[in-house]
Amino acid sequence: MRLRNVLITTTALISSLLLTSCGAGPSAASRTIVRVTDGAETAITTDGNDLKVRNLLLVELKDGSGTGVLVGSIINDAPKDDALLGVSVNGITAKVTGVTTLMQNSVIQFEGPTANAKAVIPAMNVSAGNNAVVSLFFAHAGEVKINAIVLDQSDTYAGVTA
């Protein structure tokens, strides 16, 4: 009877240690989760390019014109310069103003307090709550398409204007 109690206690102790420890270490997949709250993300890392698109989304203006405004960042981590040649949403060309050159370690920021560029899509005709295909065209990296959500002009995005 005593051997049975020792065996049960030992089994319980070993099970509790195995169930509560993580054998994958500090780089376990469950520890490196990145959650994007709104915007879409992608990267172009082929042929010597290292462009990252972060938190990309569209804001539909309340004026009823169907106009959309791009929000997000493009970062160049490559040692060579690149340039944003254009933006389109579902095949509709955006009017891009501001900074379009991406030098190494530089950022193109659409909207927000540190914005240095603006992309307005007239007659985008995609309502808030839906997704749209945003195409970004670069001089060296080529084209990248990303599926972005369309949000309404309220709360965090209330200050977004054309």
C-alpha positions in Angstrom: 0.0 0.0 0.0 2.9 2.3 0.9 4.5 1.7 -2.6 1.2 2.6 -4.3 1.1 6.0 -2.4 4.7 6.8 -3.3 4.0 5.9 -6.9 0.9 8.1 -7.1 2.7 11.0 -5.4 5.7 10.7 -7.7 3.5 10.5 -10.8 1.5 13.6 -9.7 4.7 15.6 -9.0 6.3 14.7 -12.4 3.1 15.5 -14.3 2.7 18.9 -12.6 6.3 19.8 -13.5 5.9 18.7 -17.1 2.5 20.5 -17.5 3.7 23.8 -16.1 7.0 24.2 -17.8 7.7 25.3 -21.3 10.3 23.3 -23.1 10.4 25.6 -26.2 12.4 28.2 -24.4 12.3 32.0 -24.6 11.6 32.1 -28.4 8.5 29.8 -28.2 5.8 30.6 -30.8 3.4 31.5 -28.0 5.8 34.1 -26.7 6.4 35.9 -30.0 2.8 36.6 -31.0 2.3 39.9 -32.8 -1.2 41.1 -32.9 -2.2 43.7 -35.4 -5.2 45.6 -34.1 -6.5 47.1 -37.4 -4.1 47.4 -40.3 -2.6 44.8 -42.5 1.1 44.1 -42.7 3.5 42.7 -45.3 7.1 42.8 -46.4 9.1 42.7 -49.6 12.4 40.9 -48.8 13.4 39.5 -52.2 16.2 40.6 -54.6 18.0 42.7 -52.0 14.8 44.6 -51.0 13.8 45.0 -47.4 10.5 47.0 -47.4 8.0 46.6 -44.6 4.4 47.8 -44.8 2.9 48.3 -41.3 -0.6 48.9 -40.1 -2.1 49.7 -43.5 -5.8 50.5 -43.7 -8.2 52.8 -45.4 -10.5 55.4 -43.9 -13.8 56.2 -45.7 -14.6 59.9 -45.4 -18.0 60.8 -44.0 -18.8 63.4 -46.7 -20.6 60.8 -48.9 -18.2 61.1 -51.8 -16.8 57.6 -51.4 -13.3 59.0 -51.0 -10.8 57.0 -49.0 -7.6 57.9 -47.3 -4.6 55.6 -46.8 -3.2 55.2 -43.2 -0.1 53.3 -42.4 3.7 53.2 -42.8 6.3 51.9 -45.3 9.8 51.3 -43.9 13.0 50.7 -46.0 15.6 48.7 -44.2 17.6 47.9 -47.3 20.9 49.5 -48.0 19.7 50.8 -51.3 17.1 53.6 -51.9 13.7 52.9 -53.4 10.7 55.1 -54.3 7.0 54.7 -54.0 5.7 55.3 -57.6 2.0 55.0 -56.9 -0.9 53.5 -55.0 -4.1 52.1 -56.2 -7.2 50.7 -54.4 -9.2 48.1 -56.3 -7.7 49.5 -59.5 -8.5 53.2 -58.7 -5.3 55.3 -58.7 -4.7 57.3 -55.5 -3.4 60.9 -55.5 -0.1 60.7 -53.6 1.6 63.8 -52.2 4.5 64.4 -49.9 7.5 62.1 -49.4 7.8 59.2 -51.9 11.6 58.5 -51.7 12.6 55.7 -49.3 16.2 56.0 -48.3 17.8 53.4 -46.0 16.1 53.4 -42.6 13.5 55.9 -43.7 9.8 55.9 -43.3 6.8 57.1 -45.3 4.1 57.7 -42.8 0.5 58.2 -44.1 -1.6 60.2 -41.6 -1.0 60.8 -37.9 1.1 63.3 -36.0 4.4 62.3 -37.8 2.8 62.0 -41.3 5.0 63.0 -44.2 2.8 61.8 -47.1 -0.9 61.5 -48.0 -2.7 59.2 -50.4 -6.3 60.1 -51.3 -8.4 57.7 -53.3 -11.3 59.5 -55.0 -14.5 57.5 -55.5 -13.0 54.5 -53.8 -16.6 53.2 -53.3 -15.7 50.7 -50.6 -17.7 51.2 -47.5 -16.4 50.9 -43.9 -16.3 47.4 -42.6 -15.3 45.9 -46.0 -11.9 45.0 -47.4 -10.1 46.5 -50.4 -7.0 45.5 -52.3 -4.3 48.1 -52.0 -1.5 47.9 -54.6 1.7 49.7 -53.8 4.2 50.2 -56.7 7.9 50.7 -56.0 10.8 51.6 -58.3 13.0 48.6 -57.4 10.8 46.3 -55.2 8.0 46.2 -57.8 4.4 45.8 -56.8 2.9 44.4 -53.6 -0.8 43.9 -53.0 -2.3 43.8 -49.6 -5.8 43.3 -48.4 -6.7 46.2 -46.1 -9.8 46.9 -44.0 -11.8 50.1 -44.6 -12.8 51.9 -41.4 -15.1 54.9 -40.9 -13.9 58.4 -40.1 -14.5 58.2 -36.3 -12.7 57.6 -33.0 -9.0 57.3 -33.7 -9.5 58.2 -37.3 -11.8 61.2 -36.8 -9.0 63.6 -37.8 -8.2 61.9 -41.1 -9.0 64.2 -44.0 -8.5 64.4 -47.7 
